[in-house]
Amino acid sequence: MKTETQQTFLPDWTVPPGSMLEEKIADMGLTVELMAERTELTLLEARQLLEGEMPLTEAIAVRLEKLTGIRQEVWIGWEQTYRDDLIRLSAAE
């Protein structure tokens, strides 16, 4: 009997959830300024969120769900994966 080995793909890069947010707001025809206003963030906070410099908290995830229609659990999941990947990548250096 042949057994299959499952391999996990672990890239040497990661993408912040802000990257997905940036694409979504562009698809919605929104600017970063409008996204910031509608999510009650300063423009600086919005830009930091898009770059992955500011953590995407549960409170922000709730606001993003209202703005984008993407469930807050999805935003939190993307954030957790991103932060886990950052730790993994820094450990590999």
N, C-alpha and C positions, 0 to 999 in steps of 0.2 A: 504494500500500500504506500502510495506516495503522499508525503505531507508537504503542505505549502508553508513557506516562510513569509510572514508579513513584514514588510519593511516600512518604516516611517520616514517620510521626507522631511528633513530638517534643513531648510535653506540657511545660508549664511547672511541673510538679510531679513528685515521685518518692515512692515508697513503700518503706520499709525492709523487708528480708526478715522482720524481727521482726513485722511486721503479719500476714504469712502464718502465722508461727509462733503468734502469739496466737490466730488463728482456729482453727488446727489443735489446739492444746492445749485450747481451749474445746470443740471437737467431741469430743475424747477425754475430756472431763469432768475435766481436770486444772486445778489452780490454778497460778499463777505460782510459788508456793512449791514445789509438787511438781515442776514442770518444772525448777526450779533444782536441787533435790535430785537428781533423776534424771540431770541432765546435768553434775553436779559443778560448778555455778556458785554463787556467792553470790547472795543475793536481789538485791543491788545490781547485780551483773553481769547477772543475768537481765533485770532491768528496763531496764538500759542497752541490752542486746541487742534487746529488743522495740522500743525507741524509735529504734534505729539509731545510738545514741551510741557503742556498742562494736562494733568490726568482728567479723564472723562469720568466724572462722578455720577452717582445715581441721580442726583438732582438735575444735572445737565442732561442725562439720558432721558429723563421724563420730558424735559423741554424739547429735546431732539425728536422724540416720538411724536409730540404734538405738531412739530414743524414738518417732519418728513414722512410720518406714517410708519416708519420702521420701529418695531417694538423696542422698548427700553432694554429688555433682556438681551437683545441682539447687540445693541451698542455696548452694554457692559461686557458681554462675551468677547467682542472685538477688542475692547480695552484690556481685558485680562490676558488675552492671547498676546497682544502687543507687549505688555509689561513682562510677561513670562519670557517672551522671545528676547527682550532686551537683556534680561538676567542671563539667559542661556548663552547669548552671544558674547556678553562681557566675560563670562566664565571661560569661554573657549579661547579668549585672547591670551 
